[in-house]
């Protein structure tokens, strides 16, 4: 059983009661699925054919705002867990996400599929908001 409680003017926490009657407090946090899209610009990434072999379903992808990008003021760069650039959140999809990030929200992606179409590595991702 769990209840959401506020303890000592701190962040919201979830109060868990275990089957042994013990009470435990954990931070109330969860990740919210916001959107599904693809990684744009993979055809412009040098060595993507080799990099593709190391991209797996379920991989977490980190998002980085590029406010000074000359092609898109709302650009969000996508990098893998070894900090290698894979591409961008598509320009058609990024305005709300860039505003969330500019407001200090943490967004990240997860790979949900990967497909090779001619010279294009199509990487489908889910975009999540990490909320504490």
C-alpha positions as CSV (number, residue, x, y, z in Angstrom):
1,X,0.0,0.0,0.0
2,X,1.2,3.5,-0.7
3,X,0.2,7.1,0.1
4,X,1.6,10.3,-1.2
5,X,2.7,12.4,1.8
6,X,4.6,15.7,2.3
7,X,7.2,15.2,5.0
8,X,9.0,18.1,6.7
9,X,8.3,20.6,4.0
10,X,10.4,18.5,1.6
11,X,9.6,17.2,-1.8
12,X,6.6,14.9,-2.1
13,X,7.4,11.4,-1.0
14,X,5.6,8.1,-1.3
15,X,4.9,6.3,1.9
16,X,5.2,2.5,1.4
17,X,4.0,-0.1,3.8
18,X,5.7,-3.4,3.3
19,X,4.1,-6.8,4.0
20,X,6.1,-6.9,7.2
21,X,4.5,-3.7,8.5
22,X,7.5,-1.5,7.9
23,X,7.1,2.0,6.6
24,X,9.5,3.4,4.1
25,X,9.6,6.8,2.4
26,X,10.9,7.2,-1.2
27,X,10.9,10.3,-3.4
28,X,7.8,10.7,-5.5
29,X,9.2,10.6,-9.0
30,X,8.3,9.0,-12.2
31,X,9.1,9.5,-15.9
32,X,6.3,10.7,-18.2
33,X,6.2,9.5,-21.8
34,X,5.5,12.6,-23.9
35,X,6.0,11.7,-27.5
36,X,7.2,9.2,-30.1
37,X,9.3,10.4,-33.1
38,X,12.6,9.6,-34.9
39,X,16.1,10.8,-34.7
40,X,16.6,13.4,-37.5
41,X,19.9,14.0,-39.3
42,X,21.4,10.5,-39.0
43,X,22.4,10.7,-42.7
44,X,24.7,13.6,-41.8
45,X,26.5,11.7,-39.0
46,X,30.0,10.5,-40.0
47,X,30.5,6.8,-39.3
48,X,26.8,6.1,-38.7
49,X,27.0,2.7,-40.4
50,X,29.5,1.6,-37.8
51,X,27.8,3.4,-34.9
52,X,24.4,1.8,-35.8
53,X,25.7,-1.6,-34.7
54,X,26.0,-0.2,-31.1
55,X,22.4,1.2,-30.9
56,X,19.9,-1.1,-29.3
57,X,16.3,-1.1,-28.4
58,X,15.9,0.3,-24.9
59,X,19.0,2.4,-25.0
60,X,18.7,5.7,-23.1
61,X,19.6,8.8,-25.1
62,X,20.5,12.1,-23.6
63,X,19.2,15.4,-24.9
64,X,21.2,18.7,-25.1
65,X,19.7,22.1,-26.1
66,X,21.6,24.0,-28.8
67,X,20.1,27.5,-28.5
68,X,22.8,28.9,-30.8
69,X,22.2,26.4,-33.6
70,X,22.3,28.5,-36.8
71,X,19.7,26.2,-38.5
72,X,17.2,25.9,-35.7
73,X,16.9,28.0,-32.5
74,X,14.9,25.2,-30.9
75,X,17.5,22.5,-31.7
76,X,17.9,19.5,-29.3
77,X,20.9,17.3,-30.0
78,X,20.6,13.6,-29.2
79,X,23.6,11.7,-27.8
80,X,24.0,8.0,-26.8
81,X,25.4,6.8,-23.5
82,X,29.0,7.2,-24.6
83,X,28.2,10.9,-25.5
84,X,28.4,10.3,-29.3
85,X,26.0,12.5,-31.3
86,X,23.3,10.6,-33.2
87,X,21.3,13.5,-34.5
88,X,18.5,15.8,-33.4
89,X,14.8,15.8,-32.3
90,X,13.1,16.7,-35.6
91,X,12.5,20.4,-36.1
92,X,8.8,19.8,-36.7
93,X,8.5,18.3,-33.2
94,X,11.0,20.2,-31.0
95,X,9.4,23.6,-30.1
96,X,7.5,22.3,-26.9
97,X,10.4,20.1,-25.9
98,X,13.0,23.0,-26.2
99,X,10.8,25.2,-24.1
100,X,10.5,22.5,-21.4
101,X,14.3,22.1,-21.4
102,X,14.8,25.9,-21.3
103,X,12.6,26.0,-18.2
104,X,14.9,23.4,-16.6
105,X,13.0,20.2,-17.2
106,X,15.1,17.0,-17.8
107,X,14.1,15.2,-21.1
108,X,15.6,12.1,-22.5
109,X,14.9,9.5,-25.1
110,X,14.7,5.7,-25.4
111,X,15.3,3.8,-28.6
112,X,12.2,1.8,-29.6
113,X,13.2,0.6,-33.0
114,X,16.0,0.8,-35.5
115,X,15.8,0.1,-39.3
116,X,18.3,0.5,-42.1
117,X,16.7,2.0,-45.3
118,X,19.2,2.4,-48.1
119,X,21.7,4.9,-46.6
120,X,19.4,6.0,-43.8
121,X,19.5,4.6,-40.3
122,X,15.9,5.2,-39.0
123,X,15.9,5.3,-35.2
124,X,12.5,5.6,-33.6
125,X,12.5,7.0,-30.1
126,X,10.2,7.8,-27.2
127,X,10.7,11.2,-25.5
128,X,10.3,11.2,-21.7
129,X,10.1,13.9,-19.1
130,X,11.9,13.0,-15.8
131,X,9.9,14.6,-13.0
132,X,10.9,14.7,-9.4
